[in-house]
Amino acid sequence: MAILQEVGFIKVLTTPQGAYSKVLLVHPAVAMEGLWSHGRISEGIWQAYRTRAIEALEPSPDEIRARDRTAPEVSLPVEG
């Protein structure tokens, strides 16, 4: 779970019941865009992902955010 949180595929809300008592899933297109925009995946991997997403009729990250105003911008920890 910590790795999924670190790379932006989930958002974790800590409650009195524990660190992972509430977990929000981030749409894969939004998470992948976050990884790409932060330089965590290459342009080639991003383009391969987007090509397959288009073939599968998956909405773009912008379409997801326009449809769902609660879709978070992915912010990753700064390394180094």
TORSESE-438270 format. One record per residue (C-alpha): residue number from 1; residue in three letters; z, y, x. Coordinates in steps of 0.1 Angstrom, whole numbers, plus 5000, padded with zeros to 4 digits. Example, Ala and Ser with C-alpha at 12.3 -4.5 7.8 and 13.67 -1.06 7.14 Angstrom:
BEGIN
{seq->1 | type->ALA | c3->5078 | c2->4955 | c1->5123};
{seq->2 | type->SER | c3->5071 | c2->4989 | c1->5137};
***
This chain:
BEGIN
{seq->1 | type->MET | c3->5000 | c2->5000 | c1->5000};
{seq->2 | type->ALA | c3->5008 | c2->5024 | c1->5028};
{seq->3 | type->ILE | c3->4973 | c2->5019 | c1->5043};
{seq->4 | type->LEU | c3->4956 | c2->5026 | c1->5009};
{seq->5 | type->GLN | c3->4977 | c2->5057 | c1->5006};
{seq->6 | type->GLU | c3->4969 | c2->5068 | c1->5042};
{seq->7 | type->VAL | c3->4931 | c2->5065 | c1->5036};
{seq->8 | type->GLY | c3->4932 | c2->5082 | c1->5002};
{seq->9 | type->PHE | c3->4925 | c2->5053 | c1->4978};
{seq->10 | type->ILE | c3->4959 | c2->5057 | c1->4960};
{seq->11 | type->LYS | c3->4985 | c2->5085 | c1->4954};
{seq->12 | type->VAL | c3->5021 | c2->5074 | c1->4953};
{seq->13 | type->LEU | c3->5048 | c2->5091 | c1->4933};
{seq->14 | type->THR | c3->5083 | c2->5084 | c1->4945};
{seq->15 | type->THR | c3->5109 | c2->5080 | c1->4918};
{seq->16 | type->PRO | c3->5145 | c2->5069 | c1->4918};
{seq->17 | type->GLN | c3->5133 | c2->5034 | c1->4912};
{seq->18 | type->GLY | c3->5115 | c2->5033 | c1->4946};
{seq->19 | type->ALA | c3->5086 | c2->5045 | c1->4967};
{seq->20 | type->TYR | c3->5059 | c2->5025 | c1->4949};
{seq->21 | type->SER | c3->5072 | c2->5026 | c1->4914};
{seq->22 | type->LYS | c3->5043 | c2->5048 | c1->4903};
{seq->23 | type->VAL | c3->5009 | c2->5045 | c1->4919};
{seq->24 | type->LEU | c3->4978 | c2->5064 | c1->4909};
{seq->25 | type->LEU | c3->4943 | c2->5050 | c1->4917};
{seq->26 | type->VAL | c3->4918 | c2->5074 | c1->4932};
{seq->27 | type->HIS | c3->4881 | c2->5067 | c1->4922};
{seq->28 | type->PRO | c3->4864 | c2->5050 | c1->4952};
{seq->29 | type->ALA | c3->4837 | c2->5077 | c1->4953};
{seq->30 | type->VAL | c3->4863 | c2->5104 | c1->4957};
{seq->31 | type->ALA | c3->4882 | c2->5085 | c1->4983};
{seq->32 | type->MET | c3->4851 | c2->5076 | c1->5003};
{seq->33 | type->GLU | c3->4840 | c2->5113 | c1->5002};
{seq->34 | type->GLY | c3->4874 | c2->5123 | c1->5015};
{seq->35 | type->LEU | c3->4871 | c2->5098 | c1->5044};
{seq->36 | type->TRP | c3->4836 | c2->5111 | c1->5052};
{seq->37 | type->SER | c3->4844 | c2->5148 | c1->5050};
{seq->38 | type->HIS | c3->4874 | c2->5142 | c1->5073};
{seq->39 | type->GLY | c3->4853 | c2->5124 | c1->5099};
{seq->40 | type->ARG | c3->4870 | c2->5090 | c1->5093};
{seq->41 | type->ILE | c3->4837 | c2->5072 | c1->5085};
{seq->42 | type->SER | c3->4803 | c2->5078 | c1->5100};
{seq->43 | type->GLU | c3->4774 | c2->5094 | c1->5083};
{seq->44 | type->GLY | c3->4756 | c2->5060 | c1->5083};
{seq->45 | type->ILE | c3->4785 | c2->5044 | c1->5064};
{seq->46 | type->TRP | c3->4787 | c2->5073 | c1->5040};
{seq->47 | type->GLN | c3->4749 | c2->5071 | c1->5033};
{seq->48 | type->ALA | c3->4750 | c2->5033 | c1->5029};
{seq->49 | type->TYR | c3->4779 | c2->5037 | c1->5004};
{seq->50 | type->ARG | c3->4761 | c2->5065 | c1->4985};
{seq->51 | type->THR | c3->4729 | c2->5045 | c1->4984};
{seq->52 | type->ARG | c3->4746 | c2->5015 | c1->4969};
{seq->53 | type->ALA | c3->4766 | c2->5037 | c1->4945};
{seq->54 | type->ILE | c3->4734 | c2->5053 | c1->4932};
{seq->55 | type->GLU | c3->4719 | c2->5018 | c1->4927};
{seq->56 | type->ALA | c3->4750 | c2->5008 | c1->4908};
{seq->57 | type->LEU | c3->4748 | c2->5040 | c1->4887};
{seq->58 | type->GLU | c3->4782 | c2->5051 | c1->4899};
{seq->59 | type->PRO | c3->4789 | c2->5088 | c1->4893};
{seq->60 | type->SER | c3->4790 | c2->5111 | c1->4923};
{seq->61 | type->PRO | c3->4824 | c2->5126 | c1->4934};
{seq->62 | type->ASP | c3->4814 | c2->5160 | c1->4919};
{seq->63 | type->GLU | c3->4805 | c2->5143 | c1->4886};
{seq->64 | type->ILE | c3->4839 | c2->5125 | c1->4886};
{seq->65 | type->ARG | c3->4858 | c2->5157 | c1->4892};
{seq->66 | type->ALA | c3->4838 | c2->5176 | c1->4865};
{seq->67 | type->ARG | c3->4845 | c2->5148 | c1->4840};
{seq->68 | type->ASP | c3->4881 | c2->5144 | c1->4850};
{seq->69 | type->ARG | c3->4899 | c2->5176 | c1->4861};
{seq->70 | type->THR | c3->4928 | c2->5155 | c1->4872};
{seq->71 | type->ALA | c3->4908 | c2->5137 | c1->4899};
{seq->72 | type->PRO | c3->4925 | c2->5149 | c1->4931};
{seq->73 | type->GLU | c3->4909 | c2->5163 | c1->4961};
{seq->74 | type->VAL | c3->4916 | c2->5138 | c1->4989};
{seq->75 | type->SER | c3->4937 | c2->5153 | c1->5017};
{seq->76 | type->LEU | c3->4943 | c2->5131 | c1->5047};
{seq->77 | type->PRO | c3->4970 | c2->5135 | c1->5073};
{seq->78 | type->VAL | c3->4957 | c2->5154 | c1->5104};
{seq->79 | type->GLU | c3->4956 | c2->5131 | c1->5134};
{seq->80 | type->GLY | c3->4964 | c2->5141 | c1->5169};
***
